[in-house]
Amino acid sequence: MSTPHPSQPAEPGTPAYGPFAHLTTPRAELHRQVMGAFVAAKERYAVHLRPDDVFAALPAGVRPASVDEVASSMDALAQSGWGNLRADPDTARVTAVEDFYRKRFVYQLTQAGEAAEQALSTYDEALGRRGALQAVALHDIVTQLRALLVIAADDKPDPAKVHLALDALASRFTALADNARAFMGSLQRTIDLHDVSEEAFLAYKDRLIQYLERFIQDLITLGGRIAALIAELEDVKGGSRGGGLVRPLLAVAAAREAADAAPDEVAEAEAAAYARWEARWAGLAAWFVSGQGVDGRVSQARLLRARALGAIPQLLAVVRSLTERRAGRSDRSADFRTLARWFAQAPDDDARHRLWRSAFGLYPARHLTVDADTLTARERHPVPAATPWAQAEPLRISPQLRRTGSYERRGKPRRVQDRSERLRRLAEIAQKQAAETAAARARLATHGSTRLSDLSELDPLAFSLFLQLLGDALATWRPGLTTTTATSNDGSMEIRLTALDDGSRARVRTPGGVFQGPDHLIEIVDLEAR
């Protein structure tokens, strides 16, 4: 969309974007500072400002040399094409007749100028936002879903409670989704080392990795719980989405929002509000419930978990690359970029030729064996550098140079380090870890369907693998399903989970505590062993 020129009025029926025209001028920075002073003054309930007031309010680092420059900027912002400010004659300081003929104005922020500043503030905030993965928001979403279940159990739910619970749920979910999107974008910029220094990255990379691991664990445990609560609220029967428990609550919230509409617009306002609430609920369900959904797409929660899991090895690769660079390993691309910068900064062609000869050493071949005898012979019979090869004296090349490619005698080569012991140790560690993982897979394999409550005590490694499998299964759960199947990320394990309707609960003991929840039929298969 093109912006009309400040001197040209906008066409009838089209919005005018003149208040943004000052951003494309050479004095855009001063204009932004002046408008910032007016916004700050409005927060202090100050209505009119004079040029000397704005001059005094500007920071010392960006303050122009004189008040006249500020006054010129305010005049430009108040012109008819822009309209950020409004200028009114200043008669408060008139003490003589001659003062009436002088150009004196007080300035006020216009509605269009204030709207433009709000838009620019929102833009700057969104551009610099880094976001965060909010594990607390997951707990809040669980709490609000449980509150909706309690409210839905009433025969006549209180409209105020319904609306407040749904509004709190929508706001927490919106914050979670927006912050997750902003965080993953900033995380990719961090991995690419954009807008971040190497020192800052190395300083907080450990905390970042621990932060990702903690959020992934919360997402695994709470994501399945949220999906189960959504299924309970939707109360899907027969494999198809029905009204369930949540649709009447959405209707109650929509009716409360439309209560203040005009009498002849209540029905239309209520329908529009219900459509908005239904879209919000569908977005929440699609974020946590997926796998074999109607459209076949994977849930955003599972995609976020996969993206966070993939970010950890990428961060470790960046750390390894920076460590190798600091250890002195040659980085040819960085060397060539530095050399190109030196060429660009060279004052003339002669300096560039000297830099070329110093960098690449492409000297004429006749200078390969310059020694005392050669220098003495050249002093007696100098040979210009432009002498053709056919007319120059032949060059005597040492047989050693022809045979070995080096004229100098080199010293004893460095002794090759024996790393067999370290390699053997690494092989033992890898073999031990592989054996422990295989034992954990064998420990979890059920050899048929069994109840979750029948699992005996699990060691930490087996329990960690069990949580990953359970999270993969719950991430594919959707309303209407009674059985789901999932495969681990490495393809070594398969889990089949079947819900029970007897209301029993399972308790799995671990050295760190007791893991409990609704009982299920579970079948875990070790695909590698099979």
VOGU-3710 file (C-alpha; in Angstrom, 3 decimals, decimal comma):
1> mstphpsqpa> 0,000/0,000/0,000  1,515/3,328/-1,035  1,593/6,327/1,309  0,208/9,565/-0,139  2,552/12,515/-0,333  2,103/14,957/2,559  1,058/17,714/0,165  -1,567/15,526/-1,527  -4,833/14,816/0,298  -6,006/11,245/0,506
11> epgtpaygpf> -8,808/10,100/-1,759  -12,286/10,051/-0,226  -13,041/6,792/1,553  -9,387/5,802/1,944  -7,380/6,126/5,196  -4,668/8,794/5,305  -1,215/7,716/6,480  0,306/11,183/6,704  1,222/10,805/10,427  3,779/8,181/9,339
21> ahlttprael> 5,380/10,347/6,642  7,963/11,822/9,040  9,641/8,401/9,298  11,058/8,669/5,751  12,636/12,128/6,112  16,310/12,919/6,872  15,286/14,279/10,296  13,269/11,180/11,231  15,279/10,577/14,424  14,623/14,107/15,708
31> hrqvmgafva> 10,925/13,811/14,799  10,664/10,554/16,778  12,313/12,174/19,802  9,939/15,136/19,648  6,887/12,884/19,397  8,235/10,808/22,286  8,396/13,971/24,407  4,725/14,677/23,635  3,700/11,109/24,522  5,598/11,323/27,819
41> akeryavhlr> 3,958/14,681/28,553  0,502/13,210/27,877  1,171/10,548/30,512  1,754/13,426/32,965  -1,543/14,991/31,821  0,232/17,895/30,123  -1,775/19,152/27,134  0,236/21,932/25,439  4,004/22,172/24,984  6,230/24,941/23,670
51> pddvfaalpa> 9,481/24,384/21,744  11,600/25,229/24,789  9,633/22,681/26,866  10,353/19,941/24,325  13,996/21,043/24,060  14,416/20,683/27,830  12,678/17,271/27,829  14,965/15,734/25,179  17,876/13,591/26,450  21,270/15,263/26,404
61> gvrpasvdev> 22,667/12,745/23,926  20,084/13,477/21,212  19,285/17,121/21,994  19,969/19,404/19,004  22,177/22,471/19,201  19,397/25,037/19,536  15,694/25,437/20,278  15,138/26,596/16,704  15,779/23,072/15,360  13,166/21,676/17,737
71> assmdalaqs> 10,718/24,397/16,698  11,355/23,586/13,032  10,651/19,901/13,678  7,424/20,737/15,516  6,312/22,988/12,642  6,911/20,148/10,197  4,948/17,705/12,357  2,070/20,171/12,544  1,797/20,789/8,797  -1,429/19,808/7,069
81> gwgnlradpd> 0,050/16,838/5,216  1,297/15,119/8,383  -0,956/16,230/11,209  0,945/14,656/14,116  0,690/17,906/16,096  -1,704/20,833/16,205  -0,339/24,390/16,466  -2,311/27,108/18,273  -1,261/30,766/18,652  0,580/31,369/21,912
91> tarvtavedf> -0,758/34,571/23,437  0,141/33,799/27,029  3,605/35,356/26,730  2,632/38,463/24,769  3,721/41,589/26,646  3,974/44,119/23,838  2,293/44,928/20,536  5,339/43,734/18,599  4,923/40,235/20,098  1,675/39,775/18,150
101> yrkrfvyqlt> 3,641/39,872/14,896  6,068/37,178/15,988  5,530/33,517/15,251  4,623/31,987/18,594  2,708/28,711/18,926  1,871/26,081/21,493  1,572/22,537/20,235  -0,753/19,699/21,128  -0,676/15,999/20,208  -3,437/15,150/17,732
111> qageaaeqal> -5,511/11,988/17,720  -3,822/10,803/14,517  -0,369/11,516/15,944  -1,149/9,617/19,135  -2,457/6,638/17,140  0,712/6,638/15,004  2,917/6,650/18,121  0,958/3,753/19,622  1,387/1,776/16,397  5,130/2,497/16,313
121> stydealgrr> 5,474/1,523/19,979  3,682/-1,772/19,311  5,917/-2,387/16,293  9,120/-1,730/18,274  7,920/-3,973/21,098  7,038/-6,838/18,756  10,296/-6,483/16,829  12,451/-6,659/19,954  10,435/-9,324/21,701  12,298/-12,519/22,502
131> galqavalhd> 9,488/-14,445/24,193  9,675/-17,319/26,650  8,458/-20,875/27,002  5,972/-20,521/29,840  5,651/-23,718/31,834  3,543/-21,787/34,361  0,987/-21,102/31,628  0,550/-24,861/31,171  -0,338/-25,218/34,862  -2,761/-22,289/34,591
141> ivtqlrallv> -4,461/-23,854/31,562  -4,951/-27,096/33,519  -6,428/-25,114/36,413  -8,872/-23,218/34,175  -9,978/-26,391/32,377  -10,710/-28,049/35,720  -12,665/-24,948/36,760  -14,738/-25,234/33,572  -15,499/-28,867/34,426  -16,753/-27,811/37,863
151> iaaddkpdpa> -18,857/-25,010/36,354  -20,285/-27,325/33,684  -21,532/-29,684/36,398  -24,080/-27,058/37,544  -27,559/-27,169/36,076  -27,571/-23,371/35,583  -23,994/-22,099/35,343  -23,356/-18,554/36,505  -22,711/-16,464/33,344  -20,149/-14,286/35,134
161> kvhlaldala> -18,124/-17,295/36,307  -18,329/-18,919/32,869  -17,159/-15,782/31,091  -14,324/-15,100/33,551  -13,073/-18,710/33,361  -13,154/-18,773/29,548  -11,543/-15,327/29,324  -8,734/-16,360/31,692  -8,230/-19,585/29,727  -8,100/-17,716/26,396
171> srftaladna> -5,685/-15,077/27,697  -3,271/-17,640/29,184  -3,374/-19,765/26,044  -2,829/-16,713/23,806  0,151/-15,658/25,918  1,568/-19,195/25,763  1,230/-19,425/21,966  2,585/-15,920/21,298  5,534/-16,329/23,639  6,365/-19,775/22,248
181> rafmgslqrt> 6,388/-18,401/18,696  8,557/-15,432/19,688  10,916/-17,635/21,723  11,488/-20,136/18,941  12,209/-17,278/16,547  14,720/-15,716/18,939  16,180/-19,174/19,627  16,872/-19,665/15,922  18,546/-16,253/15,782  20,639/-17,296/18,774
191> idlhdvseea> 21,637/-20,558/17,064  22,620/-18,574/13,960  24,483/-16,080/16,222  22,375/-13,184/14,916  21,989/-10,218/17,289  24,044/-11,995/19,956  27,767/-11,987/20,729  29,814/-15,141/21,171  30,669/-14,225/24,766  27,012/-13,733/25,688
201> flaykdrliq> 26,052/-17,001/23,995  28,713/-19,018/25,809  27,747/-17,363/29,105  24,115/-18,489/29,104  24,056/-21,580/26,854  23,992/-23,958/29,862  20,995/-22,189/31,403  19,259/-22,162/28,006  19,682/-25,915/27,534  18,455/-26,623/31,086
211> ylerfiqdli> 15,504/-24,302/30,440  14,578/-26,209/27,284  14,852/-29,587/29,011  12,654/-28,445/31,906  9,980/-27,084/29,564  10,023/-30,278/27,482  9,392/-32,361/30,610  6,511/-30,094/31,646  5,059/-30,210/28,155  5,174/-34,026/28,142
221> tlggriaali> 3,445/-34,406/31,502  0,978/-31,514/31,277  0,242/-31,747/27,542  -1,388/-35,148/27,945  -3,339/-33,933/30,978  -4,626/-30,918/29,025  -5,631/-33,153/26,099  -7,564/-35,423/28,477  -9,378/-32,454/30,056  -10,299/-31,113/26,619
231> aeledvkggs> -11,675/-34,524/25,673  -13,705/-34,606/28,888  -15,127/-31,153/28,245  -16,017/-31,958/24,641  -17,488/-35,295/25,768  -17,178/-36,785/22,292  -19,338/-39,890/21,850  -19,183/-42,325/18,980  -16,039/-40,833/17,457  -17,647/-37,549/16,332
241> rggglvrpll> -17,651/-34,103/17,878  -20,911/-33,289/19,578  -22,133/-30,442/21,718  -20,447/-31,868/24,769  -20,054/-29,851/27,950  -18,146/-26,901/26,543  -20,543/-25,764/23,786  -23,255/-24,618/26,254  -20,575/-22,734/28,193  -19,456/-20,978/25,013
251> avaaareaad> -23,075/-20,014/24,342  -23,442/-18,595/27,877  -20,259/-16,501/27,465  -21,427/-15,241/24,056  -24,826/-14,251/25,466  -23,149/-12,314/28,286  -20,923/-10,433/25,820  -23,932/-9,519/23,654  -26,045/-8,296/26,584  -24,960/-4,668/26,076
261> aapdevaeae> -25,742/-4,599/22,337  -28,679/-2,678/20,890  -32,028/-4,552/21,159  -32,261/-5,129/17,415  -28,624/-6,329/17,223  -28,542/-8,788/20,149  -28,998/-11,907/18,025  -26,340/-10,868/15,521  -23,888/-9,856/18,260  -24,470/-13,122/20,127
271> aaayarwear> -23,850/-15,175/16,962  -20,630/-13,275/16,260  -19,435/-13,689/19,864  -20,216/-17,412/19,802  -18,249/-17,806/16,547  -15,261/-16,098/18,181  -15,387/-18,305/21,276  -15,789/-21,440/19,183  -12,755/-20,482/17,077  -10,705/-19,896/20,243
281> waglaawfvs> -11,710/-23,277/21,657  -10,932/-25,017/18,356  -7,483/-23,393/18,361  -6,850/-24,566/21,928  -7,935/-28,123/21,075  -5,797/-28,191/17,913  -2,781/-27,000/19,932  -2,853/-29,956/22,321  -4,974/-32,657/20,611  -3,682/-34,186/17,381
291> gqgvdgrvsq> -2,320/-37,279/15,742  -5,301/-38,852/14,036  -7,352/-35,632/13,973  -9,907/-34,731/11,379  -7,349/-32,938/9,229  -4,544/-35,365/10,086  -2,210/-32,651/11,340  0,179/-33,015/14,262  -0,579/-30,872/17,304  1,334/-27,652/17,853
301> arllraralg> 2,422/-28,908/21,271  4,130/-31,916/19,745  5,714/-29,784/17,015  6,973/-27,380/19,682  8,418/-30,256/21,669  10,179/-31,639/18,583  11,508/-28,176/17,743  12,813/-27,674/21,281  14,400/-31,138/21,266  16,078/-30,370/17,948
311> aipqllavvr> 17,382/-27,044/19,247  19,487/-28,709/21,960  21,918/-30,546/19,599  22,038/-27,438/17,399  23,103/-25,360/20,402  25,744/-27,943/21,281  27,016/-27,842/17,691  27,359/-24,055/17,907  29,259/-24,413/21,187  31,578/-26,982/19,599
321> slterragrs> 32,189/-24,720/16,599  33,007/-21,733/18,823  35,317/-23,868/20,963  37,201/-25,092/17,909  37,482/-21,537/16,615  38,885/-20,312/19,928  41,298/-23,240/20,082  43,007/-21,938/16,952  41,504/-24,102/14,253  41,681/-22,323/10,905
331> drsadfrtla> 38,447/-20,819/9,649  39,102/-20,213/5,950  35,845/-18,365/5,314  36,556/-15,935/8,182  40,125/-15,432/6,899  38,889/-14,588/3,417  36,301/-12,156/4,818  39,009/-10,413/6,831  41,272/-10,257/3,760  38,419/-8,803/1,682
341> rwfaqapddd> 37,892/-6,113/4,313  41,601/-5,257/4,200  41,432/-4,961/0,406  38,426/-2,642/0,708  40,253/-0,459/3,249  43,505/-0,230/1,261  44,219/3,391/0,216  45,369/2,710/-3,371  46,174/-0,021/-5,914  49,839/-0,188/-4,892
351> arhrlwrsaf> 48,824/-1,085/-1,354  46,401/-3,684/-2,685  49,197/-5,264/-4,798  51,478/-5,414/-1,746  48,675/-6,996/0,259  48,111/-9,551/-2,501  51,801/-10,500/-2,608  51,935/-10,741/1,198  48,785/-12,854/1,444  49,389/-15,332/-1,387
361> glyparhltv> 53,162/-15,153/-1,960  52,923/-15,599/-5,732  56,455/-14,331/-6,420  58,366/-15,043/-9,643  59,949/-18,515/-9,629  63,500/-17,105/-10,082  63,435/-15,924/-6,448  63,063/-19,419/-5,020  66,802/-19,943/-4,362  67,979/-16,520/-3,285
371> dadtltarer> 71,207/-16,939/-1,293  74,453/-15,008/-0,847  75,883/-16,199/-4,178  72,703/-15,273/-6,016  72,665/-11,781/-4,508  76,341/-11,238/-5,411  75,703/-12,352/-8,997  72,712/-10,028/-9,300  74,685/-7,093/-7,993  77,216/-7,672/-10,734
381> hpvpaatpwa> 74,691/-8,387/-13,472  71,249/-7,033/-12,439  68,292/-8,571/-14,242  65,102/-6,463/-14,480  61,916/-8,125/-13,283  60,281/-7,569/-16,695  62,938/-9,669/-18,489  61,236/-12,408/-20,568  61,901/-15,973/-19,491  63,437/-16,841/-22,833
391> qaeplrispq> 66,126/-14,150/-22,399  66,788/-14,628/-18,688  69,518/-16,777/-17,206  68,233/-20,287/-16,442  67,393/-21,049/-12,813  69,343/-23,812/-11,086  66,956/-25,876/-8,946  68,343/-28,118/-6,239  67,688/-31,855/-6,723  66,433/-31,944/-3,139
401> lrrtgsyerr> 63,785/-29,373/-4,040  62,699/-31,439/-7,035  62,596/-34,624/-4,963  60,959/-33,485/-1,718  59,300/-30,174/-2,628  61,203/-28,412/0,178  64,676/-26,954/0,140  65,169/-26,590/3,862  65,937/-29,527/6,042  63,195/-30,022/8,547
411> gkprrvqdrs> 63,644/-31,215/12,066  62,348/-34,373/13,620  58,573/-34,687/13,182  56,404/-34,564/16,241  55,718/-37,861/17,851  52,267/-39,218/17,139  50,211/-39,372/20,312  48,845/-42,712/21,296  45,109/-42,223/21,843  44,207/-45,897/21,966
421> erlrrlaeia> 43,545/-45,771/25,723  41,158/-42,836/25,396  39,404/-44,453/22,469  39,055/-47,672/24,429  37,579/-45,719/27,352  35,088/-43,963/25,101  34,122/-47,279/23,542  33,539/-48,756/26,997  31,332/-45,813/27,996  29,339/-46,049/24,768
431> qkqaaetaaa> 28,954/-49,806/25,199  27,840/-49,361/28,798  25,265/-46,727/27,850  23,961/-48,889/25,027  23,654/-51,842/27,412  21,805/-49,732/29,985  19,399/-48,453/27,330  18,807/-51,977/26,022  18,182/-53,172/29,576  15,696/-50,349/30,122
441> rarlathgst> 13,872/-51,284/26,898  13,798/-54,933/27,965  12,566/-53,880/31,414  9,662/-51,908/29,904  8,642/-54,506/27,302  5,350/-55,995/28,511  5,058/-59,017/26,154  1,351/-58,334/25,750  -1,285/-56,032/27,218  -1,140/-55,324/30,921
451> rlsdlseldp> -2,495/-52,771/33,329  -0,453/-49,695/34,062  -0,952/-50,404/37,758  0,738/-53,807/37,354  4,113/-52,252/36,474  6,568/-52,822/39,285  9,094/-50,270/40,534  11,101/-48,631/37,739  14,700/-47,427/37,974  15,465/-43,830/36,892
461> lafslflqll> 16,592/-44,754/33,357  13,601/-47,003/32,689  11,222/-44,424/34,187  12,658/-41,659/31,980  12,172/-43,835/28,893  8,663/-44,711/30,092  7,736/-40,997/30,427  8,919/-40,307/26,879  6,817/-43,166/25,521  3,788/-42,085/27,547
471> gdalatwrpg> 4,160/-38,518/26,317  4,322/-39,693/22,692  1,143/-41,708/23,198  -0,797/-38,928/24,949  0,249/-36,423/22,278  -1,606/-38,500/19,667  -4,737/-38,818/21,792  -7,857/-37,053/20,593  -11,484/-36,979/21,766  -13,402/-40,103/20,886
481> lttttatsnd> -10,408/-42,446/20,948  -10,128/-45,311/23,360  -6,874/-46,760/21,963  -3,833/-45,055/20,518  -0,445/-46,227/19,250  2,797/-44,263/19,073  6,444/-44,914/18,280  9,427/-43,348/20,042  11,481/-40,717/18,243  14,355/-43,121/17,573
491> gsmeirltal> 12,010/-45,877/16,359  13,186/-48,407/18,944  9,985/-48,674/21,028  6,254/-48,832/20,354  3,499/-48,195/22,877  -0,210/-49,019/22,661  -2,449/-47,317/25,225  -6,098/-48,239/25,889  -8,368/-46,290/28,230  -10,338/-48,077/30,975
501> ddgsrarvrt> -13,817/-47,031/32,102  -13,716/-48,564/35,598  -12,302/-45,389/37,222  -9,300/-47,197/38,699  -5,976/-45,432/39,264  -2,412/-46,619/38,746  0,598/-46,043/40,985  4,104/-46,629/39,616  6,879/-46,460/42,196  10,289/-44,992/41,383
511> pggvfqgpdh> 13,307/-44,114/43,544  12,266/-40,455/43,242  8,638/-40,894/44,277  5,299/-42,310/43,120  3,864/-41,619/39,663  0,076/-41,912/39,669  -2,850/-41,308/37,352  -5,844/-42,979/35,668  -5,249/-46,659/34,986  -4,880/-47,821/31,360
521> lieivdlear> -4,153/-50,988/29,455  -0,631/-50,665/28,140  1,488/-52,680/25,724  5,139/-51,758/25,119  7,095/-53,489/22,367  10,880/-53,406/21,977  11,125/-53,083/18,184  14,892/-53,641/18,081  14,660/-56,887/20,028  11,776/-58,061/17,866
//
